[in-house]
Amino acid sequence: MTNMLYPTARGEAGSQDSTAARRRFGKLFYLVSVASGVLAGPALAWSAEAPAQPAAAVSEIVVTAQRRSENIQTVPLGVSAITGETLQKQGAVNFTDYAHTIPNLSFGTGNGFGVTTAREVTIRGIAGANTTNFYINDTPVPLSLDPRVLDLQRVEVLRGPQGTLFGSSAMGGTVRIITRQADSRETHGYIDVQGFDVNKGGAGYDVSGTFNTPIIEDQLGLKVSAYSSYTPGIFTGEYGVATTPGYTVPSSQPVGYKKHLGDDSEYGGLATLTFTPKAVPGLTVTPMLIYQHMQGNGLPLADFNPRNLVQIRPLNVSEGVRDQWVFAALTAKYDAGFGEFISSSSLFHRQAFDNEDGTEAATVLFGAYATPPLSTVYQASPSPSYVNTVAYTQELRFQSKFNGPLQVIVGGYYNETRSHTIQRELTPIDGAGDIAFEEDVPRLNRELAGFANLTFAPTKAIELSAGVREAHLEYHYAYVADGWINGGPSNSPTSHSEDALTPRFTAKYQITDGDMIYANVAKGYRVGGQNATLPSMCDADLAAAGLPNGSVSYGSDSLWSYELGAKDSWFNGRMKTRLAAYHIDWSNIQQVILLPCTYHLTLNAGAATSDGAELEADVVPIDNLTLSFSLGYDDAKITKSPAGSNFVVGQPLNGVPRWTASLLGDYEIPTSFGAVFVRGQYNFTGQSISYNNDPAGRVRKAYSMVDLRVGASKGPWEASLFAKNLFDVRADLGDEQSEISEMPGRPRYLIAQPRTIGLDVKRSF
């Protein structure tokens, strides 16, 4: 492998690339225009013959994907939205419950090490760390966070680069959780109690509730939500078993077993106020506080293959996770008539802990580097990891409501994130202490940005928009390492800063009130960085790759996305569709490289493209039946690769499935004693390739999962029987990047929760 840092080609090559991009964009425009004509033609005929909104029409969904409240059918970009009502009806409680319903969104492991910080989300094939950002309302939070889906207003997923309005970590898209504000007019709420049984695990429960009450009528309202849940572990641990040829278990370690490993105990809550003082008309102040705590005994990882529920270990070394975080935010909005002035401030604090059993890796892989070398008898080697993160975010913006064809959004943004990560490998050795390896990484990231978006509508049917974000990004960190694997103490502090410009251009044509086509072009950007110094055991591998050992840097990467779409209303509003096609050119890609010494480096590895399409449809075929369908196709692959790299031209990008699909159904039957309902959800995720731990790639097999819920409601009461993962599919959600190193032939997989059957009783008031 050679040094993969090289400049982007200019001149003649750049002209050829630009011409090719224009040709692809033209093809996309032709395909989507034809599809839109096919859809819009019947829609025009139907809308001329009947009222626009019959009683059974698909409900309107309002989103803020462009920082304004708009009907999703009029937003000129690929956006999915799941309302809070739909989330409750389908029994969604966490990220995996709703993520499967989004076309061309996939997720797995790889964005970090261990379990708590490992989740990676890919949108439209753009995979890797810091390519998708995650928001609570107007504030970014770590992507690995899993806020409880509790009395939300909606979830929005914006596909394609969103850097103009949502920052530098939005190359592929943005996931937003929008909380429901407190109501100052009436008292209401609910309590929801669930009991369930997890196949191979046992009994669990989930209790949640929300209470809203006015404090000062029409001026001040309070909403409080809380939950507590327990999901049993499905894994059995067997210890006292030698797992590597030539190595033995100490005679003092008998064979033993541990049940229900990988369980999940959680509790948390949310409190928010909405203050609209009559003394200051137009002012709304919304403070909010969220707290969550999660703890697990053991790690939820399958050994060897995704279907195996037995974790085999040489020694009885406990594993587990703990994750707690608090999010405090204050939003003030003033409606001046001609526009809104908005201030959004937040403070986020997270403490996460993972403890992984590193006995095998430390004894077998690293033992030869000890002085003298370790014996062939396993030594207990826990590997704890600590992450402490504090982030402050401030955004100020103005959103116009001018009377006329011109509208503007302008604002400023500041984020400061301080994180401290400590990872240790504890292996006793005579004369060297207990620490085989330790890395201590304090880090400071800052982003200061200004953004503006101008929208011009010369006619009622035509709307043109241009936006830009200018950001200054910087980071400062020190990589302090120690231990006998590291060859003693080392320190490699570094700083880096750069500026980024991310524009976006959009045009839409509103054919009728229910039909429109659009096009947008946007740039995505990701800041560069620097690798830490690796242990001396990696010197030979680095030399073979032509790289020094010590603060190897990698440059920023960027992409251009070209999207064309159509949004249409059919059958007088009984069906609404959203269709999009896109082409993405990604250059100077940051890729994680696995070295033979089992450590990773991030380097710039060539270029890639992602071509795909998405279709979403909401349908009311008959009264009381609602269907939501999504289908995504994505072909994301390497198109350029430096000589000697781990990547080859034509190989798919890490963890990106070619096909994704989902179907949600909700059928409610009114009766004389109440309503009976049947609700179902089908999700499909196609095959993908993981390069987390194997340069040759590991196949992640395609999987389908079905959820079903049957119940009845009368007055304030609702009761239902539900089954999640009805057919007990062991879906492979990704092979873990170990906190230490993966042992050869010993992969560990994050898998979907097995079939879960339960009873849900809810009372509203």
N, C-alpha and C positions, 0 to 999 in steps of 0.2 A: 504494500500500500504506500503510495506517495502522498506528499503534502497536497491536500485538496483545496487549498486557498488560491484562487486565481480570479482575475477580474472578468467582468461580463464583457463579451465581445461587442465591439462598436463598428462603425463604418459600414462596409458592404454587408457583413454578416448581420448587423443590426437591421439594415434595410430589408434584407431577405426575410428575417424573422417577422418584421412589421408587415410585409406584404402577405406572408403566410397567415398571420393573425387576422388581417383584413378579409382574406378569402374565407377563413373559418367562420368569422363573424357574419359574412354574407350568407354562408350556407345555413347558419343558425337562424338568421332572419327569415330566410326563405321557408325553412321547415316550420318555424313557429307561426309565420304568417298564414301558411296553408292550413295548419291545424286550427288557428284562430278563426279562419274563414269557415271551416267546417263546423266549428262550434257556434260561431256567432250568427251564421245564416239562419238556422232553425230558431235560435234564441230571439232574433229580430222578429221572425214571423209569429212566434208564440206571444211575445210581449205586445204585439199589435192587436191580438184577439181577446185578451183577458186582462183583468186587473193585475197590477204589478206585484202586490203582496197579499196572496190569499192566506187564510188562517193557517194552513199547513206548510207555509214557506219555511225554508231553512232560516234559522235565527241569525240575525246580524251579529258579527263579532267585531268588536272595536279593539284596535291595537295601537301601540305607541312606538312602532318600529322606526318611525322617522321623527321621534320626539314630539309628535302631535297625535291627538286622538283622531283616528281614521278608521273607516270600514276596511277590513282586511282585503275586500275585493277591489279596492281602489288604490292600494299601496303598490307602487311600481318596483317591487323586488320580491324574491322568493321568501315568504314568511309563513310559518305554521303557528297556530294558536290553539291552545286547549283551555277551555273555560274552567273556572272553578267548579261549576255544576257538573261538567263532564268528568272531572277528576274525582269528585265525590261519588258519582254514579258508578264509575269503573273501579272504585276502591283503590285508587292510586295513593301511595304513601311516600314513595321515594323516587329518585331519579330513574332507576331502571323501569319503573312502572309506566312512565310516560315517554321515555326516550325511544323505546321500540316503535312508537307510532309515527315518528318523524322520518320522512323520506330522505335518504342519503345522509343520515346521521348514524354513526356507529360508535361504539365505545369499548374499551378494554383496559388493559394494564400497559404501563410503559412510561407514563409521565411522572417519574419519580421512582423511589425504591420502597419496598415493603408493601403494606396494605393501605394504610390511611391516606397516603399522599400519592398513590399510584395510578389513579384513574386518568385515562386519556380519552378525549372526545374528538372525533373526526367528523367534519362536515364537508361534503362535496370532495372527498378524497384528500383534503389538506390535513395531513397527520403530523403529529409530533408535539413537543412541549411548546406552550404559548402560541398555539395556532387558533384555538377557540377560547373566547373569554366567557365568563359566567357572571351574571349580574343578579343582585337582589335590588329590585326597583332601579334606581339610577347609579348604583355603586358596584364596581367590580369586586369579586371575592375569589379565593382560590378555586380552580376548576375541580379539584378533588373533593370539595365540600359537597355535602348532600343534605341541604336544608329540607326539613320535613314538609311535605305537601299538606298543609293544614290551613283550611279556610282561605285559600288563595283566590284572587280575582281571576288570574289566568297564568299560563306559561306561554312565553313567546320564544320561538326559535327563528333567528334571522340567518338565512343561508347566503353565502358569498361574503366578500370582504366588507367589514363594517367599521373600518378604521377611521373614517371621516367623523362619525358621530360617537363611536364607542371605543376608540383607542387602538394601540399598536398590537395587542394580542388577539386580534379579530380577523386574521387572514382568511380563515375558513368560514367563520360566522360567529354568532353570539347567542347564548342561551340566557333568557331573562325570566326570573320569577317575580311576578307582580303581586304584592300583598293587597289584601282588601282593607280599605280604610275604616276607621270607626265611624259609627252613625250617631249623630247628635239628636235624632228625632224619635227613635223608639227603642225599646228593650227587646232583644231577641238573642237567640243562641241555640246550641244543641249539645247533646252528649252522645257519644258513640262508643259502644262496648263491643269488642270482638274477642272470641275465643276460637282457637284453631289448632290443627294438628299438622305438623310437617312430617312428611314421609321420611323415615329413617332418623327422625329427630325427636319428635314427641310434641307435647302440648306447649302452646304459647298464648300470649294475649296482647291486646292493644286497646288502650283506653284513651280517648281524646275528647276535648270539648272546647267550646267557644262561648263567651258571654260578652254581649255588647249592651251598653246602657248610656243614656244621656246623663250628663252631669249638669250642664246648663242647656236647656232645650234650645235647639237650633243654633247653638254656639260651640258647645264642647261635648264631645262624645269619647267614651272609653271602650276599647275592646281588648279582652284578654283571652288567650288561647293556651292550652297546655296539653301535654300527652305523656304517656308512659307505655313502654312496650317491651316485650321479651320474645325473642325468636330463638328456639333451641338449636344447638349445634348438631350437625348431621354426621360429623366425623368421629371415628374411633381411633385413638392413638395406641399404638403397640410399641413398647420400648424394650430395650435389652436384646436387640437383634442386630447383628453385624450386617451392614449394607454394602460394604466394599470388599472385594476379594483381597486377601492378605492382611486384613485388619481384624482385630478382635475386641470384644467387649470386656471391660474389667470384670473379674470374678465377683466383685462386690455388687454388680448390677444385675439383679434377677429380671426375668421377663415379666412385664406388667402391662396393664391396659388402663386407658382413660376414656370415658364416654363423653359424648355431647361437646366435642371440641368445635370451635368456630361459632359459638353462640353470640347473641347480640342483645345487650340490655341498653335501652335508651330512655331518656326523659328530657323534656325541655319545654319551652314556652315562648310566647310572644305577647308583648303589651304595646299598645299604640293609642295615641290620642289624636283627635282631629279638632282643631280650634279654629273657628271662623267668627271672630269678634264682630258684632254689629257696629261697634264703634269705628272699625276700619273696614268698610265694604271692599270686597275683592281679595282680602287677605286670608290665606289658609296656612296654618302651621301644623305640621305633623311630626311629632317625635315618635320614635319606635325603638324597642329593645327586643332582641332575640337571643335566647340562650339554648344551647344543645349540648348534651353529654352522652357519649357512647362508650361502652366498654365490652370487650369480648375475651372469653377464655379460649385460648388457642387461636390459630389462624384458619380462615375459611378457604383452605387451599387443598385441592386434590392431588395426590402423588401419582406420578407416572402417566395417568390418562384421566380425562375428565369424568369418567364413570366410577373411578375408584374412590371409596369413602373411608379407606384405612390409611392412616399416616404412620409409616414405619420409621423408627428412630433407634440409633444405638443406645442412647442414654435418656434418662428422664429429665430433660431440660424443658422447663415451662415456656410456652409461647403465649403471646396475647397482644391486644391493642387497647388503647384508650385515646379518645379524641374529644376535646371539649372546646367550645368556642362561644364568643359573645360578639354581637353585632349591634352597635348603637348608631342611630341615624337621626338627623333632624332636617326636615325639608320645609322650606318656606316658599310659598307661591303668592305672588301679588298680580291680580288681573287688573290691568290699567285700562281695559277697554280696547285699546289699539294693539294690545299684546300682553304677554305674561312674562314677569321677571321671576326666575326660579333660582333658589339657592339650595344645594344638596350637600350636606356634610355627613361624614360617617367615620366611625372608629371601629376597627375590627381587631380582635385578639384571639389567637388560637394556640392551643398547646396539644400536641399529638405525641403519642408514644407507641412504638412497635418493639416487640421483643421476639427475635427469631432464633431458632436453634441453629447455631453455626458449627456444631461439633464435627460434622463430616467434612465441610470445606476447610476448617482450620486445621484439622488433624491430617487430612489427606493432601489437599492442594497446597497449603501453606507450611505444613510441617517440615518440609525439606529445607526451608529458608531459616529455620531456627538454628541456633548454635549452642549445643550440638543439635542435630535434627531430632524431631520428635519421634518417639517410638511408634510402633504399629498398634498400640493400644489406644482406643478412643479416649480423648480428654474432653470433659464438659466445657463447652464454649458458647455461652449465651451471647447474643449480638443485639444489644439494645440500641434504639435510635430515638432521638428526641428532636422535635421541631417546635420552635417558639416563634410566632409571627405576630407582629403588630403593624397595622396599616392605617394610615389616615388619608382620606380622600375628600377633596372639595371641588365642587363644580358650580359655576355661575353661568346662567344662560338667559337669553331673551328669545322668545318665540312670538313673532308678530301675528296679529289678526287684522291686518290692514283691509280697508275697503278698496279693493282694486286688484289688479292682476299680479302684483308683486308681493311676495312673502319672504321673510328672512328668519334664519336661526343663527345666532352668534353666541359664542361663549368661551369660557376659559376653564381649564382643568388642571388640578394638581394632585399628585399621588406620591406618598412617601411610604415605603414598605421596608421595615426592618425585620429580618429573620435571622434565626440562630439555629443551626443544625449541628447536632453531635451524633456521630455513629461510632460504636465501639465493637471490637471483637475481643472477648475476654477469654484468653487461653493461658493458663498458668505454665510457666517454664522457669526452671531453676536459673537464678541470677538475672532474670529479665522482668520479673513481675508478672502481673496478670494480664496486662494489655498487650495483645498481639498486634492490634492496629487500632488507631483512633484518628478520626478526622473531626475537626472543630471549625465550622464555617460561619462566621458572622458576616451578614451581607446587608447592604443598604442600596435600595433601588429608588430612583426618583424619576418622575415624568411631569414635565410642565408643557402644556399644550394650549393652543388656541384653535378654534374651529369656526367655520362659517358655512352656511348653506343658503343659496339663493334660489327661489322658485318663481318662475314667470309663467303665467297662463294667459297668452294672448287672446285665446278664445275659450269658451266653456269646455271644448273638447280636447284642447291641446295644453299640455303642461310640460315645461322644460325646467330642469334643475341641475345645479352645479354646486359642489361642495368641496371643501379642502380642510385638511387638518395639518398644522405645523407643530411638530413636537420635538422637544429636547429631552433625550433620555440619557441617564447615566447610572452607573452602578459602581460600588466600592465594596470589595470584600477581601478577606484574608483567609487563606487555606492553611490551617495549622494541623500538622499530622505528627503522629508519634507511634511508638511500638516497635517490636522487633521485626515485624514484616516490613515496616517502613524504613528500617535501618537507622532508627533513632529519630529525634525531633527534626522537623522541617517547617518552614513558613514561607508562603509565596503570596504576599499581598498584591493586589492589582486594582486598577481603576480604569474605567472606560466611559466615554460619552460620545454621542452622535446625534444628529438631527435627522428627522424623517418628515417627508411630505407625502400625504396620502389623499389624492383627489378622488372624486366620484362624479359621474355625469349620468343623468337620467332623462329619458323622454317617454311620455305616455300619450296615447290617443284614446279618449273615451268615446267609443263607437256609439253606445247608448248608455242609459243609466246603469245597465247591468252588464255591459260588455266593454272590455278595453284591452289594448295591447301596449306593451312597454319594452324598452331597451335600456340597459344600464351598463356602464363600464366603470370599473373601480380598481384601485390599487390596494394591495395588502402588503404589510411590512412587518418584519420581526427583527429586533435588535440583536447585534452580535454579542459575543462573550468570550470567555476564556476558560480553558480546562484547568483543573487542579493538577499539581504535581502528583505523579503516580508512584507507588512503591518501587524500589529498585528491581524487584522481580520482573517488572515490565520493560526494563531498559532495552533488552535484546529485541523485543517485539516492536518497540518504538523505533529503534535504529533500523530495523528491517523495512519499516515504513517510511524511512527518511525523516522522522520527526524527533525533535529533542524531547527530553523529559524535563518538563518545567514550564508551566503556564503557556501551553499551546493555545493560541487564540483561534477564533473562528469569526467570520464576517457575518454581517446582516444578510438576510435573504428577503426576496420580495416576489410578488406575483401580480399579474394583471388578469382580471376576470371580465369576461364578456357574456352577458346574459340577455336573453330575449324571452318574453313571456306573454301569456294571455290569461285574462280572468273573465269568466262568463257566467251568466245566469240563464238557466234553462227552465222550461215548463212553468213559466210565471213564478219563478222563485223556488220551485220544489227541488231544484238541483243547482248547485253552484260549484264551478270547477276552477282550478288554478293550475296552469301549465307553464313550465319553464324549461329552457334548454340553455346550456352554458359551455363555454370553453375557458380553461384556465391555463396560463403559461407561468410556470414557477421556476425561477432561476436561482442559482447559487445556494441550493437547498442545504439547510442544517440537518444532518443525519447523525444518529447515535451509532458509533462503530464499536463492535465487540472485539477486543484484542484477545489473542490466545492466552494471555496471562489472566483472563477472566474479568479484567477491568474495562470500562467504557470510556470512549472519547466522543465529543461532539465535533464534527468537522463539516466543511462545506463539500457536498458530493454531487456536483453536476446540476442537472435540470430535470424537470418533469412536466407532464401535462395532465390535466383532468378534464375529461369530456363526459357530459351526462345530461340527464333530463329528469324532471319530476312531475308527477301528476297527483293532485289532491282533489277529492270530490266529496261534498256533503249533500246528502240526498234524503228527501222525505217521500218515498215511493207511494206510501199510503198513510192515512192519518194514524198518528201515534207510533209510527216506526221511523227511526232516524238511523241512517247509515253514514259512516265516514270512512273513506277509502284513501289510501296513499300508496304510491308506487315510485320507487327511485331506481335509476340506473346510473352507474358511475364507472368509468374506465380511467383509472389513475395509474400512471406508470412512469418509470424512469426513461428519459429520452437522451440524456447525456450523462456519462460517468467517466471520471478521470481514470487513467490507466493505473491498475494496481489496487483499485478500491474494492470494497466488498459488494458493490452494486453493479449490475449489468443492465445494459439498455434493454428495455422491454419488460423488466420485472415490475410487478405491481407494488404500489406503495404499502407501507407497513399497516396491517390490520384493516384494509379498506375492502369491504365486500362489493361485488359488482351489482348485486340486487338487494333491495330492501322493500318490504311491503307490509301493510297492516290493514285490517278491517275491523271497525268498531260498530256494534249494533245495539240499539236500545228500543225495545218494543214494550209499550205500556198498554194494558187492557183495562179500561174502566169497568167496574162492576158495581152492583148495588151496595156492597159492603166496603168498598174502597177501590184500590187499583192493584193489579197484579202486573209484575214486570219480569222481563227476561233481558239480560244484558250480556254481551259477549265481546271478546277481543281476540283477534288472531294476529300474530306477528311473525314475519319471516325475515331472517338475516342470512344472506348468502355466504358462500365460502370466501375466506380471506387467508392471507399469509402473514404470519408473525415473524419478525426478525429481532425480537427482544433478546433472545438468548442463543440463537443459532444463525450464523451468517447465511447458511443455505436456505433458511426459512422453515417454518413449521405451519402445516395446514391447519387452519381453524375451520372445522367442518360447518356447513350450513345447518341451521336449525330453525324449527318452527315451534311456537308456543301458543297455547290456547288458555284463556281465562273465561270463566263462566259464572254468572250470578243470577239467581232466581229468588224472587221475594214478593212482598206485598206491602202496601202502605195504607193507612187509614188515619185521617186527621194528622196529629203531630208524630205518630208512630210509624216506623219502618223496620221491617225485619227481613233478612235475606240469608240464604245459604250460598256460599261461594266456593269456588275451586280455582286456585291460581296454578298455572303450569299443569293443567288437567292431565296431560299425558306423560308427566314426569320426565321431561326432557333434560338431559345433563348438558346444557349448552356451555360451550367453551367461550368464556368471556375474556380469555387472554392468559398467557403464561407469565408468571410473576418475574419481575427483575428483582432478584434477591438482594437483601441488604448486604450480603457478603458476596457470594458467587454461587451460581447454579452448579451443582455437581454433574459431571457427565452422566447422561442417562437418568437424571433425577429431576425432570421438570415438575413444576407445581403450578396448578391451574386454578384460576378463579372461575367458579361455575355458578349457574343459575340456581336459585333455591328450588329444591324438589317440590313435587306436588303438595300443595297446602290446601286443606279443606277446613272450612270454618263456618261459624254463625255470627252474624253481624246484626246488632239491635241498636237503633238510633231513635232518639226523641228530640224533636225540635220544640222551641217555645218562643 
